[in-house]
Amino acid sequence: MKRSAQKATSKQTKAYNTRLVLRTIYDHDRISRADIARATG
């Protein structure tokens, strides 16, 4: 039987995006906002 994926809530999406941006900043010593946007899509 095929399982359907659950949709993320806006709270989950916000938390994921926050972690993604913070991880990108952590991984790069100096990074501009524009570069963060490019790196995180």
PDB file of N, CA, C, O and CB in Angstrom:
ATOM      1  N   MET A   1       0.843  -1.175   0.000  1.00  0.00           N
ATOM      2  CA  MET A   1       0.000   0.000   0.000  1.00  0.00           C
ATOM      3  C   MET A   1       0.896   1.248   0.000  1.00  0.00           C
ATOM      4  O   MET A   1       1.913   1.290   0.692  1.00  0.00           O
ATOM      5  CB  MET A   1      -0.963  -0.008   1.226  1.00  0.00           C
ATOM      6  N   LYS A   2       0.522   2.215  -0.748  1.00  0.00           N
ATOM      7  CA  LYS A   2       1.291   3.446  -0.887  1.00  0.00           C
ATOM      8  C   LYS A   2       0.935   4.422   0.236  1.00  0.00           C
ATOM      9  O   LYS A   2      -0.238   4.669   0.515  1.00  0.00           O
ATOM     10  CB  LYS A   2       1.036   4.091  -2.265  1.00  0.00           C
ATOM     11  N   ARG A   3       1.976   4.975   0.875  1.00  0.00           N
ATOM     12  CA  ARG A   3       1.755   5.956   1.936  1.00  0.00           C
ATOM     13  C   ARG A   3       1.835   7.357   1.355  1.00  0.00           C
ATOM     14  O   ARG A   3       2.706   7.650   0.535  1.00  0.00           O
ATOM     15  CB  ARG A   3       2.785   5.781   3.080  1.00  0.00           C
ATOM     16  N   SER A   4       0.939   8.203   1.775  1.00  0.00           N
ATOM     17  CA  SER A   4       0.985   9.588   1.312  1.00  0.00           C
ATOM     18  C   SER A   4       1.819  10.412   2.293  1.00  0.00           C
ATOM     19  O   SER A   4       1.800  10.174   3.501  1.00  0.00           O
ATOM     20  CB  SER A   4      -0.453  10.181   1.171  1.00  0.00           C
ATOM     21  N   ALA A   5       2.538  11.367   1.756  1.00  0.00           N
ATOM     22  CA  ALA A   5       3.375  12.223   2.587  1.00  0.00           C
ATOM     23  C   ALA A   5       2.509  13.221   3.346  1.00  0.00           C
ATOM     24  O   ALA A   5       1.506  13.716   2.833  1.00  0.00           O
ATOM     25  CB  ALA A   5       4.423  12.960   1.730  1.00  0.00           C
ATOM     26  N   GLN A   6       2.918  13.501   4.569  1.00  0.00           N
ATOM     27  CA  GLN A   6       2.197  14.496   5.349  1.00  0.00           C
ATOM     28  C   GLN A   6       2.690  15.882   4.962  1.00  0.00           C
ATOM     29  O   GLN A   6       3.866  16.075   4.655  1.00  0.00           O
ATOM     30  CB  GLN A   6       2.375  14.251   6.870  1.00  0.00           C
ATOM     31  N   LYS A   7       1.788  16.826   4.982  1.00  0.00           N
ATOM     32  CA  LYS A   7       2.148  18.209   4.681  1.00  0.00           C
ATOM     33  C   LYS A   7       2.724  18.853   5.935  1.00  0.00           C
ATOM     34  O   LYS A   7       2.286  18.578   7.052  1.00  0.00           O
ATOM     35  CB  LYS A   7       0.916  19.009   4.161  1.00  0.00           C
ATOM     36  N   ALA A   8       3.710  19.710   5.729  1.00  0.00           N
ATOM     37  CA  ALA A   8       4.304  20.430   6.849  1.00  0.00           C
ATOM     38  C   ALA A   8       3.423  21.617   7.219  1.00  0.00           C
ATOM     39  O   ALA A   8       2.828  22.265   6.358  1.00  0.00           O
ATOM     40  CB  ALA A   8       5.736  20.901   6.504  1.00  0.00           C
ATOM     41  N   THR A   9       3.356  21.881   8.499  1.00  0.00           N
ATOM     42  CA  THR A   9       2.626  23.063   8.955  1.00  0.00           C
ATOM     43  C   THR A   9       3.508  24.291   8.744  1.00  0.00           C
ATOM     44  O   THR A   9       4.709  24.165   8.507  1.00  0.00           O
ATOM     45  CB  THR A   9       2.207  22.925  10.459  1.00  0.00           C
ATOM     46  N   SER A  10       2.917  25.460   8.828  1.00  0.00           N
ATOM     47  CA  SER A  10       3.707  26.684   8.664  1.00  0.00           C
ATOM     48  C   SER A  10       4.751  26.802   9.777  1.00  0.00           C
ATOM     49  O   SER A  10       5.840  27.327   9.550  1.00  0.00           O
ATOM     50  CB  SER A  10       2.787  27.928   8.660  1.00  0.00           C
ATOM     51  N   LYS A  11       4.429  26.324  10.957  1.00  0.00           N
ATOM     52  CA  LYS A  11       5.375  26.353  12.080  1.00  0.00           C
ATOM     53  C   LYS A  11       6.575  25.446  11.792  1.00  0.00           C
ATOM     54  O   LYS A  11       7.715  25.823  12.060  1.00  0.00           O
ATOM     55  CB  LYS A  11       4.676  25.915  13.394  1.00  0.00           C
ATOM     56  N   GLN A  12       6.324  24.266  11.253  1.00  0.00           N
ATOM     57  CA  GLN A  12       7.406  23.343  10.907  1.00  0.00           C
ATOM     58  C   GLN A  12       8.271  23.906   9.785  1.00  0.00           C
ATOM     59  O   GLN A  12       9.495  23.787   9.820  1.00  0.00           O
ATOM     60  CB  GLN A  12       6.837  21.981  10.498  1.00  0.00           C
ATOM     61  N   THR A  13       7.639  24.513   8.801  1.00  0.00           N
ATOM     62  CA  THR A  13       8.370  25.099   7.680  1.00  0.00           C
ATOM     63  C   THR A  13       9.256  26.242   8.153  1.00  0.00           C
ATOM     64  O   THR A  13      10.404  26.359   7.726  1.00  0.00           O
ATOM     65  CB  THR A  13       7.398  25.593   6.603  1.00  0.00           C
ATOM     66  N   LYS A  14       8.728  27.077   9.026  1.00  0.00           N
ATOM     67  CA  LYS A  14       9.509  28.197   9.565  1.00  0.00           C
ATOM     68  C   LYS A  14      10.713  27.681  10.349  1.00  0.00           C
ATOM     69  O   LYS A  14      11.813  28.216  10.209  1.00  0.00           O
ATOM     70  CB  LYS A  14       8.629  29.090  10.467  1.00  0.00           C
ATOM     71  N   ALA A  15      10.522  26.662  11.162  1.00  0.00           N
ATOM     72  CA  ALA A  15      11.617  26.094  11.953  1.00  0.00           C
ATOM     73  C   ALA A  15      12.682  25.491  11.040  1.00  0.00           C
ATOM     74  O   ALA A  15      13.877  25.669  11.277  1.00  0.00           O
ATOM     75  CB  ALA A  15      11.084  25.024  12.927  1.00  0.00           C
ATOM     76  N   TYR A  16      12.256  24.779  10.002  1.00  0.00           N
ATOM     77  CA  TYR A  16      13.197  24.190   9.049  1.00  0.00           C
ATOM     78  C   TYR A  16      14.006  25.276   8.345  1.00  0.00           C
ATOM     79  O   TYR A  16      15.227  25.173   8.234  1.00  0.00           O
ATOM     80  CB  TYR A  16      12.449  23.332   8.014  1.00  0.00           C
ATOM     81  N   ASN A  17      13.321  26.318   7.871  1.00  0.00           N
ATOM     82  CA  ASN A  17      14.005  27.405   7.164  1.00  0.00           C
ATOM     83  C   ASN A  17      14.977  28.138   8.078  1.00  0.00           C
ATOM     84  O   ASN A  17      16.065  28.520   7.649  1.00  0.00           O
ATOM     85  CB  ASN A  17      12.986  28.390   6.591  1.00  0.00           C
ATOM     86  N   THR A  18      14.592  28.333   9.326  1.00  0.00           N
ATOM     87  CA  THR A  18      15.483  28.991  10.290  1.00  0.00           C
ATOM     88  C   THR A  18      16.748  28.170  10.489  1.00  0.00           C
ATOM     89  O   THR A  18      17.854  28.709  10.469  1.00  0.00           O
ATOM     90  CB  THR A  18      14.768  29.200  11.641  1.00  0.00           C
ATOM     91  N   ARG A  19      16.581  26.859  10.682  1.00  0.00           N
ATOM     92  CA  ARG A  19      17.754  25.984  10.845  1.00  0.00           C
ATOM     93  C   ARG A  19      18.626  25.991   9.605  1.00  0.00           C
ATOM     94  O   ARG A  19      19.852  25.995   9.707  1.00  0.00           O
ATOM     95  CB  ARG A  19      17.318  24.553  11.158  1.00  0.00           C
ATOM     96  N   LEU A  20      18.005  25.993   8.437  1.00  0.00           N
ATOM     97  CA  LEU A  20      18.748  25.997   7.179  1.00  0.00           C
ATOM     98  C   LEU A  20      19.593  27.262   7.042  1.00  0.00           C
ATOM     99  O   LEU A  20      20.768  27.190   6.680  1.00  0.00           O
ATOM    100  CB  LEU A  20      17.787  25.876   5.994  1.00  0.00           C
ATOM    101  N   VAL A  21      19.004  28.404   7.328  1.00  0.00           N
ATOM    102  CA  VAL A  21      19.731  29.674   7.227  1.00  0.00           C
ATOM    103  C   VAL A  21      20.842  29.739   8.269  1.00  0.00           C
ATOM    104  O   VAL A  21      21.964  30.131   7.948  1.00  0.00           O
ATOM    105  CB  VAL A  21      18.768  30.868   7.400  1.00  0.00           C
ATOM    106  N   LEU A  22      20.548  29.363   9.506  1.00  0.00           N
ATOM    107  CA  LEU A  22      21.573  29.409  10.549  1.00  0.00           C
ATOM    108  C   LEU A  22      22.724  28.453  10.248  1.00  0.00           C
ATOM    109  O   LEU A  22      23.884  28.773  10.504  1.00  0.00           O
ATOM    110  CB  LEU A  22      20.960  29.072  11.906  1.00  0.00           C
ATOM    111  N   ARG A  23      22.404  27.295   9.711  1.00  0.00           N
ATOM    112  CA  ARG A  23      23.453  26.333   9.350  1.00  0.00           C
ATOM    113  C   ARG A  23      24.318  26.894   8.227  1.00  0.00           C
ATOM    114  O   ARG A  23      25.536  26.713   8.239  1.00  0.00           O
ATOM    115  CB  ARG A  23      22.835  24.980   8.925  1.00  0.00           C
ATOM    116  N   THR A  24      23.715  27.562   7.270  1.00  0.00           N
ATOM    117  CA  THR A  24      24.461  28.170   6.166  1.00  0.00           C
ATOM    118  C   THR A  24      25.403  29.244   6.696  1.00  0.00           C
ATOM    119  O   THR A  24      26.555  29.326   6.270  1.00  0.00           O
ATOM    120  CB  THR A  24      23.496  28.770   5.120  1.00  0.00           C
ATOM    121  N   ILE A  25      24.919  30.066   7.621  1.00  0.00           N
ATOM    122  CA  ILE A  25      25.764  31.102   8.219  1.00  0.00           C
ATOM    123  C   ILE A  25      26.909  30.458   8.996  1.00  0.00           C
ATOM    124  O   ILE A  25      28.050  30.913   8.916  1.00  0.00           O
ATOM    125  CB  ILE A  25      24.932  32.023   9.147  1.00  0.00           C
ATOM    126  N   TYR A  26      26.607  29.409   9.741  1.00  0.00           N
ATOM    127  CA  TYR A  26      27.620  28.714  10.538  1.00  0.00           C
ATOM    128  C   TYR A  26      28.704  28.106   9.650  1.00  0.00           C
ATOM    129  O   TYR A  26      29.887  28.157   9.986  1.00  0.00           O
ATOM    130  CB  TYR A  26      26.966  27.621  11.392  1.00  0.00           C
ATOM    131  N   ASP A  27      28.304  27.540   8.533  1.00  0.00           N
ATOM    132  CA  ASP A  27      29.247  26.865   7.634  1.00  0.00           C
ATOM    133  C   ASP A  27      30.153  27.830   6.880  1.00  0.00           C
ATOM    134  O   ASP A  27      31.227  27.434   6.427  1.00  0.00           O
ATOM    135  CB  ASP A  27      28.491  26.019   6.644  1.00  0.00           C
ATOM    136  N   HIS A  28      29.744  29.085   6.735  1.00  0.00           N
ATOM    137  CA  HIS A  28      30.532  30.096   6.029  1.00  0.00           C
ATOM    138  C   HIS A  28      30.915  31.176   7.030  1.00  0.00           C
ATOM    139  O   HIS A  28      30.062  31.712   7.737  1.00  0.00           O
ATOM    140  CB  HIS A  28      29.739  30.704   4.816  1.00  0.00           C
ATOM    141  N   ASP A  29      32.197  31.488   7.085  1.00  0.00           N
ATOM    142  CA  ASP A  29      32.660  32.466   8.074  1.00  0.00           C
ATOM    143  C   ASP A  29      31.995  33.823   7.863  1.00  0.00           C
ATOM    144  O   ASP A  29      31.458  34.413   8.800  1.00  0.00           O
ATOM    145  CB  ASP A  29      34.184  32.615   8.004  1.00  0.00           C
ATOM    146  N   ARG A  30      32.036  34.305   6.637  1.00  0.00           N
ATOM    147  CA  ARG A  30      31.393  35.582   6.294  1.00  0.00           C
ATOM    148  C   ARG A  30      30.534  35.327   5.062  1.00  0.00           C
ATOM    149  O   ARG A  30      31.010  34.800   4.057  1.00  0.00           O
ATOM    150  CB  ARG A  30      32.459  36.734   6.031  1.00  0.00           C
ATOM    151  N   ILE A  31      29.271  35.706   5.154  1.00  0.00           N
ATOM    152  CA  ILE A  31      28.372  35.481   4.022  1.00  0.00           C
ATOM    153  C   ILE A  31      27.326  36.598   3.998  1.00  0.00           C
ATOM    154  O   ILE A  31      26.780  36.973   5.035  1.00  0.00           O
ATOM    155  CB  ILE A  31      27.688  34.072   4.114  1.00  0.00           C
ATOM    156  N   SER A  32      27.063  37.110   2.825  1.00  0.00           N
ATOM    157  CA  SER A  32      26.086  38.193   2.683  1.00  0.00           C
ATOM    158  C   SER A  32      24.667  37.621   2.642  1.00  0.00           C
ATOM    159  O   SER A  32      24.469  36.420   2.457  1.00  0.00           O
ATOM    160  CB  SER A  32      26.372  39.022   1.404  1.00  0.00           C
ATOM    161  N   ARG A  33      23.704  38.496   2.818  1.00  0.00           N
ATOM    162  CA  ARG A  33      22.302  38.068   2.727  1.00  0.00           C
ATOM    163  C   ARG A  33      21.990  37.507   1.349  1.00  0.00           C
ATOM    164  O   ARG A  33      21.264  36.521   1.217  1.00  0.00           O
ATOM    165  CB  ARG A  33      21.360  39.238   3.038  1.00  0.00           C
ATOM    166  N   ALA A  34      22.544  38.142   0.330  1.00  0.00           N
ATOM    167  CA  ALA A  34      22.310  37.670  -1.040  1.00  0.00           C
ATOM    168  C   ALA A  34      22.886  36.272  -1.228  1.00  0.00           C
ATOM    169  O   ALA A  34      22.262  35.424  -1.865  1.00  0.00           O
ATOM    170  CB  ALA A  34      22.930  38.644  -2.067  1.00  0.00           C
ATOM    171  N   ASP A  35      24.074  36.028  -0.678  1.00  0.00           N
ATOM    172  CA  ASP A  35      24.687  34.700  -0.793  1.00  0.00           C
ATOM    173  C   ASP A  35      23.912  33.653   0.008  1.00  0.00           C
ATOM    174  O   ASP A  35      23.821  32.497  -0.404  1.00  0.00           O
ATOM    175  CB  ASP A  35      26.145  34.745  -0.319  1.00  0.00           C
ATOM    176  N   ILE A  36      23.360  34.053   1.139  1.00  0.00           N
ATOM    177  CA  ILE A  36      22.517  33.132   1.915  1.00  0.00           C
ATOM    178  C   ILE A  36      21.296  32.749   1.090  1.00  0.00           C
ATOM    179  O   ILE A  36      20.919  31.578   1.035  1.00  0.00           O
ATOM    180  CB  ILE A  36      22.082  33.774   3.269  1.00  0.00           C
ATOM    181  N   ALA A  37      20.687  33.728   0.456  1.00  0.00           N
ATOM    182  CA  ALA A  37      19.509  33.466  -0.379  1.00  0.00           C
ATOM    183  C   ALA A  37      19.852  32.518  -1.519  1.00  0.00           C
ATOM    184  O   ALA A  37      19.084  31.604  -1.821  1.00  0.00           O
ATOM    185  CB  ALA A  37      18.941  34.778  -0.941  1.00  0.00           C
ATOM    186  N   ARG A  38      21.001  32.732  -2.151  1.00  0.00           N
ATOM    187  CA  ARG A  38      21.421  31.842  -3.243  1.00  0.00           C
ATOM    188  C   ARG A  38      21.692  30.427  -2.731  1.00  0.00           C
ATOM    189  O   ARG A  38      21.324  29.447  -3.379  1.00  0.00           O
ATOM    190  CB  ARG A  38      22.678  32.399  -3.934  1.00  0.00           C
ATOM    191  N   ALA A  39      22.329  30.326  -1.581  1.00  0.00           N
ATOM    192  CA  ALA A  39      22.706  29.021  -1.037  1.00  0.00           C
ATOM    193  C   ALA A  39      21.505  28.217  -0.552  1.00  0.00           C
ATOM    194  O   ALA A  39      21.517  26.987  -0.601  1.00  0.00           O
ATOM    195  CB  ALA A  39      23.684  29.200   0.099  1.00  0.00           C
ATOM    196  N   THR A  40      20.478  28.905  -0.087  1.00  0.00           N
ATOM    197  CA  THR A  40      19.328  28.202   0.483  1.00  0.00           C
ATOM    198  C   THR A  40      18.149  28.097  -0.478  1.00  0.00           C
ATOM    199  O   THR A  40      17.161  27.418  -0.199  1.00  0.00           O
ATOM    200  CB  THR A  40      18.884  28.895   1.739  1.00  0.00           C
ATOM    201  N   GLY A  41      18.266  28.770  -1.597  1.00  0.00           N
ATOM    202  CA  GLY A  41      17.234  28.654  -2.620  1.00  0.00           C
ATOM    203  C   GLY A  41      16.039  29.451  -2.317  1.00  0.00           C
ATOM    204  O   GLY A  41      15.084  29.451  -3.094  1.00  0.00           O
TER     205      GLY A  41
END
